[in-house]
Amino acid sequence: MSDAYRSACATGRRLWSALLPAQAPIDEGVDLGFLSERFELTGGAIRNCSVCAAVLAADEGVPVGMVHLVRAVALEFSKLGRLTLEADFDRFHELVRTP
């Protein structure tokens, strides 16, 4: 793993942490490392995903969890014209597949 990759992941983790809405409860199972390592997103896209995930969770009346975050990433990918590849979403790919 290169120093540049490690630096990008650390920056991504900080962005995810900083951009999750402060008033939104966050499930303790949220893996910001997974999000920052798997998804190459700009700060603006991470903000969009964070807000979307908070809305999805609030609609269900539950804390923001990985299910909400990966679904939000999939929605953002769709807006950007990107595919939701199993290789990117790993164990969460089933959550974003279209039935």
N, CA, C and O atoms as a GROMACS GRO file, in nm:
protein
  396
    1MET      N    1   0.085  -0.117   0.000
    1MET     CA    2   0.000   0.000   0.000
    1MET      C    3   0.090   0.124   0.000
    1MET      O    4   0.177   0.139   0.085
    2SER      N    5   0.067   0.212  -0.096
    2SER     CA    6   0.153   0.329  -0.110
    2SER      C    7   0.117   0.436  -0.006
    2SER      O    8   0.008   0.436   0.051
    3ASP      N    9   0.212   0.526   0.017
    3ASP     CA   10   0.188   0.638   0.108
    3ASP      C   11   0.075   0.727   0.058
    3ASP      O   12  -0.005   0.777   0.137
    4ALA      N   13   0.067   0.747  -0.074
    4ALA     CA   14  -0.039   0.830  -0.133
    4ALA      C   15  -0.176   0.768  -0.108
    4ALA      O   16  -0.272   0.839  -0.077
    5TYR      N   17  -0.184   0.636  -0.122
    5TYR     CA   18  -0.312   0.566  -0.099
    5TYR      C   19  -0.351   0.578   0.048
    5TYR      O   20  -0.467   0.607   0.078
    6ARG      N   21  -0.257   0.556   0.138
    6ARG     CA   22  -0.286   0.567   0.282
    6ARG      C   23  -0.330   0.709   0.316
    6ARG      O   24  -0.422   0.727   0.396
    7SER      N   25  -0.266   0.808   0.256
    7SER     CA   26  -0.301   0.947   0.281
    7SER      C   27  -0.442   0.977   0.230
    7SER      O   28  -0.520   1.044   0.298
    8ALA      N   29  -0.475   0.927   0.110
    8ALA     CA   30  -0.608   0.948   0.053
    8ALA      C   31  -0.715   0.883   0.140
    8ALA      O   32  -0.822   0.940   0.160
    9CYS      N   33  -0.687   0.764   0.190
    9CYS     CA   34  -0.783   0.695   0.277
    9CYS      C   35  -0.803   0.770   0.408
    9CYS      O   36  -0.916   0.783   0.456
   10ALA      N   37  -0.694   0.820   0.465
   10ALA     CA   38  -0.705   0.897   0.589
   10ALA      C   39  -0.784   1.025   0.567
   10ALA      O   40  -0.866   1.063   0.650
   11THR      N   41  -0.761   1.091   0.455
   11THR     CA   42  -0.837   1.212   0.422
   11THR      C   43  -0.984   1.178   0.403
   11THR      O   44  -1.072   1.248   0.453
   12GLY      N   45  -1.011   1.070   0.330
   12GLY     CA   46  -1.148   1.027   0.308
   12GLY      C   47  -1.220   0.996   0.438
   12GLY      O   48  -1.336   1.032   0.457
   13ARG      N   49  -1.150   0.928   0.529
   13ARG     CA   50  -1.209   0.894   0.659
   13ARG      C   51  -1.244   1.021   0.737
   13ARG      O   52  -1.351   1.030   0.797
   14ARG      N   53  -1.153   1.119   0.734
   14ARG     CA   54  -1.180   1.246   0.803
   14ARG      C   55  -1.299   1.317   0.741
   14ARG      O   56  -1.382   1.374   0.812
   15LEU      N   57  -1.308   1.315   0.607
   15LEU     CA   58  -1.421   1.379   0.539
   15LEU      C   59  -1.553   1.311   0.576
   15LEU      O   60  -1.650   1.378   0.610
   16TRP      N   61  -1.556   1.178   0.569
   16TRP     CA   62  -1.679   1.107   0.607
   16TRP      C   63  -1.719   1.143   0.749
   16TRP      O   64  -1.836   1.169   0.777
   17SER      N   65  -1.623   1.143   0.839
   17SER     CA   66  -1.652   1.172   0.979
   17SER      C   67  -1.703   1.315   0.997
   17SER      O   68  -1.798   1.339   1.071
   18ALA      N   69  -1.639   1.410   0.931
   18ALA     CA   70  -1.675   1.550   0.946
   18ALA      C   71  -1.807   1.584   0.877
   18ALA      O   72  -1.878   1.675   0.922
   19LEU      N   73  -1.841   1.513   0.770
   19LEU     CA   74  -1.958   1.550   0.690
   19LEU      C   75  -2.086   1.475   0.726
   19LEU      O   76  -2.192   1.507   0.674
   20LEU      N   77  -2.076   1.376   0.813
   20LEU     CA   78  -2.199   1.313   0.861
   20LEU      C   79  -2.272   1.417   0.947
   20LEU      O   80  -2.210   1.478   1.034
   21PRO      N   81  -2.401   1.437   0.924
   21PRO     CA   82  -2.473   1.540   1.000
   21PRO      C   83  -2.460   1.519   1.151
   21PRO      O   84  -2.484   1.410   1.202
   22ALA      N   85  -2.421   1.625   1.221
   22ALA     CA   86  -2.396   1.616   1.365
   22ALA      C   87  -2.519   1.572   1.443
   22ALA      O   88  -2.507   1.503   1.545
   23GLN      N   89  -2.637   1.611   1.397
   23GLN     CA   90  -2.759   1.577   1.470
   23GLN      C   91  -2.809   1.436   1.441
   23GLN      O   92  -2.902   1.389   1.506
   24ALA      N   93  -2.749   1.368   1.345
   24ALA     CA   94  -2.792   1.232   1.310
   24ALA      C   95  -2.724   1.129   1.398
   24ALA      O   96  -2.601   1.128   1.408
   25PRO      N   97  -2.801   1.042   1.463
   25PRO     CA   98  -2.738   0.934   1.540
   25PRO      C   99  -2.670   0.837   1.444
   25PRO      O  100  -2.724   0.804   1.338
   26ILE      N  101  -2.551   0.792   1.481
   26ILE     CA  102  -2.472   0.702   1.397
   26ILE      C  103  -2.460   0.566   1.465
   26ILE      O  104  -2.422   0.558   1.582
   27ASP      N  105  -2.492   0.461   1.392
   27ASP     CA  106  -2.479   0.325   1.444
   27ASP      C  107  -2.332   0.295   1.470
   27ASP      O  108  -2.245   0.336   1.393
   28GLU      N  109  -2.304   0.224   1.578
   28GLU     CA  110  -2.164   0.195   1.610
   28GLU      C  111  -2.098   0.098   1.512
   28GLU      O  112  -1.977   0.080   1.516
   29GLY      N  113  -2.176   0.035   1.426
   29GLY     CA  114  -2.121  -0.056   1.326
   29GLY      C  115  -2.075   0.013   1.198
   29GLY      O  116  -2.028  -0.054   1.106
   30VAL      N  117  -2.087   0.145   1.191
   30VAL     CA  118  -2.045   0.218   1.071
   30VAL      C  119  -1.894   0.206   1.055
   30VAL      O  120  -1.819   0.229   1.150
   31ASP      N  121  -1.851   0.170   0.936
   31ASP     CA  122  -1.709   0.148   0.906
   31ASP      C  123  -1.662   0.256   0.808
   31ASP      O  124  -1.667   0.237   0.686
   32LEU      N  125  -1.615   0.368   0.862
   32LEU     CA  126  -1.568   0.478   0.778
   32LEU      C  127  -1.445   0.438   0.698
   32LEU      O  128  -1.421   0.491   0.590
   33GLY      N  129  -1.366   0.347   0.751
   33GLY     CA  130  -1.248   0.297   0.680
   33GLY      C  131  -1.289   0.228   0.551
   33GLY      O  132  -1.227   0.250   0.447
   34PHE      N  133  -1.392   0.145   0.557
   34PHE     CA  134  -1.442   0.077   0.437
   34PHE      C  135  -1.485   0.179   0.333
   34PHE      O  136  -1.449   0.169   0.216
   35LEU      N  137  -1.563   0.279   0.376
   35LEU     CA  138  -1.614   0.380   0.284
   35LEU      C  139  -1.500   0.457   0.218
   35LEU      O  140  -1.503   0.480   0.097
   36SER      N  141  -1.401   0.495   0.296
   36SER     CA  142  -1.291   0.576   0.241
   36SER      C  143  -1.197   0.493   0.154
   36SER      O  144  -1.137   0.546   0.060
   37GLU      N  145  -1.183   0.364   0.185
   37GLU     CA  146  -1.094   0.279   0.106
   37GLU      C  147  -1.158   0.231  -0.023
   37GLU      O  148  -1.089   0.215  -0.124
   38ARG      N  149  -1.288   0.209  -0.022
   38ARG     CA  150  -1.356   0.149  -0.138
   38ARG      C  151  -1.406   0.249  -0.240
   38ARG      O  152  -1.412   0.219  -0.359
   39PHE      N  153  -1.444   0.369  -0.194
   39PHE     CA  154  -1.512   0.462  -0.282
   39PHE      C  155  -1.432   0.591  -0.298
   39PHE      O  156  -1.412   0.666  -0.203
   40GLU      N  157  -1.387   0.614  -0.420
   40GLU     CA  158  -1.313   0.736  -0.452
   40GLU      C  159  -1.415   0.845  -0.486
   40GLU      O  160  -1.469   0.850  -0.596
   41LEU      N  161  -1.439   0.931  -0.388
   41LEU     CA  162  -1.541   1.035  -0.402
   41LEU      C  163  -1.482   1.170  -0.362
   41LEU      O  164  -1.394   1.179  -0.277
   42THR      N  165  -1.532   1.275  -0.425
   42THR     CA  166  -1.491   1.410  -0.386
   42THR      C  167  -1.558   1.446  -0.254
   42THR      O  168  -1.648   1.376  -0.207
   43GLY      N  169  -1.513   1.554  -0.194
   43GLY     CA  170  -1.574   1.601  -0.069
   43GLY      C  171  -1.721   1.632  -0.088
   43GLY      O  172  -1.803   1.602  -0.001
   44GLY      N  173  -1.756   1.692  -0.202
   44GLY     CA  174  -1.896   1.723  -0.229
   44GLY      C  175  -1.982   1.598  -0.242
   44GLY      O  176  -2.095   1.595  -0.195
   45ALA      N  177  -1.928   1.495  -0.307
   45ALA     CA  178  -2.001   1.369  -0.322
   45ALA      C  179  -2.016   1.300  -0.186
   45ALA      O  180  -2.120   1.241  -0.158
   46ILE      N  181  -1.914   1.308  -0.103
   46ILE     CA  182  -1.923   1.249   0.032
   46ILE      C  183  -2.029   1.323   0.112
   46ILE      O  184  -2.105   1.261   0.186
   47ARG      N  185  -2.036   1.455   0.098
   47ARG     CA  186  -2.139   1.532   0.167
   47ARG      C  187  -2.277   1.488   0.119
   47ARG      O  188  -2.367   1.466   0.200
   48ASN      N  189  -2.294   1.475  -0.012
   48ASN     CA  190  -2.423   1.429  -0.067
   48ASN      C  191  -2.461   1.293  -0.009
   48ASN      O  192  -2.576   1.271   0.030
   49CYS      N  193  -2.365   1.202  -0.003
   49CYS     CA  194  -2.390   1.067   0.050
   49CYS      C  195  -2.426   1.073   0.198
   49CYS      O  196  -2.516   1.002   0.243
   50SER      N  197  -2.358   1.155   0.272
   50SER     CA  198  -2.382   1.167   0.416
   50SER      C  199  -2.523   1.218   0.444
   50SER      O  200  -2.593   1.165   0.530
   51VAL      N  201  -2.562   1.321   0.372
   51VAL     CA  202  -2.697   1.378   0.390
   51VAL      C  203  -2.802   1.277   0.346
   51VAL      O  204  -2.902   1.258   0.416
   52CYS      N  205  -2.781   1.213   0.233
   52CYS     CA  206  -2.875   1.113   0.183
   52CYS      C  207  -2.890   0.999   0.283
   52CYS      O  208  -3.002   0.956   0.312
   53ALA      N  209  -2.780   0.949   0.336
   53ALA     CA  210  -2.784   0.840   0.433
   53ALA      C  211  -2.861   0.882   0.558
   53ALA      O  212  -2.938   0.804   0.613
   54ALA      N  213  -2.840   1.006   0.604
   54ALA     CA  214  -2.911   1.055   0.722
   54ALA      C  215  -3.061   1.061   0.696
   54ALA      O  216  -3.141   1.028   0.784
   55VAL      N  217  -3.100   1.103   0.576
   55VAL     CA  218  -3.243   1.110   0.541
   55VAL      C  219  -3.302   0.969   0.534
   55VAL      O  220  -3.411   0.946   0.585
   56LEU      N  221  -3.230   0.876   0.472
   56LEU     CA  222  -3.278   0.738   0.464
   56LEU      C  223  -3.299   0.678   0.604
   56LEU      O  224  -3.400   0.614   0.630
   57ALA      N  225  -3.202   0.702   0.691
   57ALA     CA  226  -3.212   0.649   0.828
   57ALA      C  227  -3.325   0.716   0.905
   57ALA      O  228  -3.400   0.650   0.976
   58ALA      N  229  -3.337   0.848   0.892
   58ALA     CA  230  -3.443   0.921   0.962
   58ALA      C  231  -3.580   0.873   0.916
   58ALA      O  232  -3.673   0.863   0.996
   59ASP      N  233  -3.592   0.844   0.787
   59ASP     CA  234  -3.719   0.794   0.733
   59ASP      C  235  -3.758   0.662   0.798
   59ASP      O  236  -3.876   0.632   0.815
   60GLU      N  237  -3.657   0.582   0.834
   60GLU     CA  238  -3.681   0.453   0.900
   60GLU      C  239  -3.686   0.466   1.051
   60GLU      O  240  -3.726   0.373   1.121
   61GLY      N  241  -3.646   0.583   1.103
   61GLY     CA  242  -3.645   0.605   1.248
   61GLY      C  243  -3.534   0.531   1.319
   61GLY      O  244  -3.549   0.490   1.434
   62VAL      N  245  -3.420   0.513   1.250
   62VAL     CA  246  -3.307   0.439   1.307
   62VAL      C  247  -3.179   0.520   1.289
   62VAL      O  248  -3.175   0.613   1.208
   63PRO      N  249  -3.073   0.487   1.364
   63PRO     CA  250  -2.944   0.554   1.343
   63PRO      C  251  -2.888   0.525   1.204
   63PRO      O  252  -2.921   0.422   1.143
   64VAL      N  253  -2.805   0.613   1.154
   64VAL     CA  254  -2.738   0.593   1.026
   64VAL      C  255  -2.648   0.471   1.037
   64VAL      O  256  -2.562   0.463   1.124
   65GLY      N  257  -2.669   0.376   0.948
   65GLY     CA  258  -2.588   0.254   0.946
   65GLY      C  259  -2.523   0.236   0.810
   65GLY      O  260  -2.541   0.316   0.719
   66MET      N  261  -2.448   0.130   0.799
   66MET     CA  262  -2.380   0.100   0.673
   66MET      C  263  -2.479   0.080   0.559
   66MET      O  264  -2.451   0.116   0.445
   67VAL      N  265  -2.594   0.022   0.589
   67VAL     CA  266  -2.694   0.002   0.484
   67VAL      C  267  -2.733   0.135   0.422
   67VAL      O  268  -2.749   0.145   0.300
   68HIS      N  269  -2.750   0.238   0.504
   68HIS     CA  270  -2.789   0.370   0.453
   68HIS      C  271  -2.674   0.435   0.377
   68HIS      O  272  -2.694   0.497   0.273
   69LEU      N  273  -2.554   0.420   0.430
   69LEU     CA  274  -2.438   0.482   0.366
   69LEU      C  275  -2.405   0.419   0.232
   69LEU      O  276  -2.377   0.490   0.136
   70VAL      N  277  -2.408   0.286   0.223
   70VAL     CA  278  -2.376   0.224   0.094
   70VAL      C  279  -2.488   0.247  -0.007
   70VAL      O  280  -2.461   0.260  -0.127
   71ARG      N  281  -2.612   0.253   0.039
   71ARG     CA  282  -2.721   0.287  -0.054
   71ARG      C  283  -2.705   0.430  -0.104
   71ARG      O  284  -2.730   0.459  -0.221
   72ALA      N  285  -2.664   0.519  -0.016
   72ALA     CA  286  -2.642   0.658  -0.056
   72ALA      C  287  -2.527   0.668  -0.156
   72ALA      O  288  -2.534   0.745  -0.251
   73VAL      N  289  -2.421   0.589  -0.135
   73VAL     CA  290  -2.310   0.588  -0.232
   73VAL      C  291  -2.360   0.536  -0.367
   73VAL      O  292  -2.326   0.592  -0.471
   74ALA      N  293  -2.441   0.432  -0.365
   74ALA     CA  294  -2.495   0.377  -0.491
   74ALA      C  295  -2.579   0.482  -0.563
   74ALA      O  296  -2.572   0.494  -0.685
   75LEU      N  297  -2.660   0.557  -0.489
   75LEU     CA  298  -2.740   0.663  -0.551
   75LEU      C  299  -2.650   0.771  -0.609
   75LEU      O  300  -2.676   0.822  -0.718
   76GLU      N  301  -2.545   0.806  -0.537
   76GLU     CA  302  -2.451   0.908  -0.586
   76GLU      C  303  -2.379   0.856  -0.711
   76GLU      O  304  -2.360   0.931  -0.807
   77PHE      N  305  -2.338   0.730  -0.710
   77PHE     CA  306  -2.275   0.670  -0.828
   77PHE      C  307  -2.370   0.680  -0.948
   77PHE      O  308  -2.327   0.712  -1.059
   78SER      N  309  -2.497   0.652  -0.926
   78SER     CA  310  -2.596   0.659  -1.033
   78SER      C  311  -2.603   0.800  -1.091
   78SER      O  312  -2.608   0.818  -1.213
   79LYS      N  313  -2.604   0.900  -1.003
   79LYS     CA  314  -2.606   1.039  -1.051
   79LYS      C  315  -2.481   1.073  -1.131
   79LYS      O  316  -2.486   1.152  -1.225
   80LEU      N  317  -2.370   1.012  -1.094
   80LEU     CA  318  -2.242   1.039  -1.160
   80LEU      C  319  -2.221   0.950  -1.284
   80LEU      O  320  -2.120   0.963  -1.353
   81GLY      N  321  -2.316   0.859  -1.310
   81GLY     CA  322  -2.302   0.769  -1.423
   81GLY      C  323  -2.204   0.656  -1.399
   81GLY      O  324  -2.152   0.598  -1.494
   82ARG      N  325  -2.178   0.625  -1.273
   82ARG     CA  326  -2.086   0.518  -1.239
   82ARG      C  327  -2.162   0.391  -1.205
   82ARG      O  328  -2.277   0.397  -1.159
   83LEU      N  329  -2.100   0.277  -1.227
   83LEU     CA  330  -2.161   0.148  -1.198
   83LEU      C  331  -2.141   0.109  -1.052
   83LEU      O  332  -2.044   0.151  -0.989
   84THR      N  333  -2.233   0.030  -0.999
   84THR     CA  334  -2.220  -0.023  -0.864
   84THR      C  335  -2.165  -0.165  -0.874
   84THR      O  336  -2.240  -0.262  -0.871
   85LEU      N  337  -2.034  -0.174  -0.887
   85LEU     CA  338  -1.968  -0.302  -0.906
   85LEU      C  339  -1.952  -0.378  -0.774
   85LEU      O  340  -1.926  -0.320  -0.669
   86GLU      N  341  -1.970  -0.508  -0.784
   86GLU     CA  342  -1.954  -0.593  -0.666
   86GLU      C  343  -1.815  -0.577  -0.606
   86GLU      O  344  -1.799  -0.581  -0.484
   87ALA      N  345  -1.714  -0.560  -0.690
   87ALA     CA  346  -1.576  -0.544  -0.642
   87ALA      C  347  -1.562  -0.421  -0.553
   87ALA      O  348  -1.483  -0.421  -0.459
   88ASP      N  349  -1.638  -0.316  -0.581
   88ASP     CA  350  -1.632  -0.194  -0.499
   88ASP      C  351  -1.713  -0.209  -0.371
   88ASP      O  352  -1.668  -0.170  -0.263
   89PHE      N  353  -1.833  -0.264  -0.383
   89PHE     CA  354  -1.925  -0.269  -0.269
   89PHE      C  355  -1.904  -0.390  -0.180
   89PHE      O  356  -1.956  -0.396  -0.069
   90ASP      N  357  -1.828  -0.488  -0.229
   90ASP     CA  358  -1.788  -0.605  -0.149
   90ASP      C  359  -1.910  -0.668  -0.080
   90ASP      O  360  -2.008  -0.699  -0.147
   91ARG      N  361  -1.903  -0.686   0.048
   91ARG     CA  362  -2.008  -0.755   0.123
   91ARG      C  363  -2.141  -0.679   0.128
   91ARG      O  364  -2.242  -0.734   0.169
   92PHE      N  365  -2.140  -0.553   0.085
   92PHE     CA  366  -2.262  -0.473   0.085
   92PHE      C  367  -2.329  -0.467  -0.052
   92PHE      O  368  -2.431  -0.400  -0.068
   93HIS      N  369  -2.273  -0.537  -0.149
   93HIS     CA  370  -2.327  -0.528  -0.285
   93HIS      C  371  -2.474  -0.570  -0.294
   93HIS      O  372  -2.550  -0.511  -0.371
   94GLU      N  373  -2.514  -0.669  -0.218
   94GLU     CA  374  -2.654  -0.715  -0.221
   94GLU      C  375  -2.749  -0.604  -0.180
   94GLU      O  376  -2.865  -0.604  -0.220
   95LEU      N  377  -2.702  -0.509  -0.100
   95LEU     CA  378  -2.789  -0.399  -0.053
   95LEU      C  379  -2.818  -0.298  -0.163
   95LEU      O  380  -2.914  -0.223  -0.152
   96VAL      N  381  -2.737  -0.296  -0.266
   96VAL     CA  382  -2.752  -0.193  -0.370
   96VAL      C  383  -2.793  -0.250  -0.504
   96VAL      O  384  -2.814  -0.175  -0.600
   97ARG      N  385  -2.805  -0.380  -0.514
   97ARG     CA  386  -2.848  -0.443  -0.640
   97ARG      C  387  -2.994  -0.412  -0.664
   97ARG      O  388  -3.075  -0.410  -0.571
   98THR      N  389  -3.028  -0.388  -0.789
   98THR     CA  390  -3.167  -0.367  -0.827
   98THR      C  391  -3.234  -0.503  -0.842
   98THR      O  392  -3.183  -0.590  -0.912
   99PRO      N  393  -3.348  -0.521  -0.776
   99PRO     CA  394  -3.416  -0.653  -0.785
   99PRO      C  395  -3.465  -0.684  -0.924
   99PRO      O  396  -3.523  -0.790  -0.946
   0.00000   0.00000   0.00000
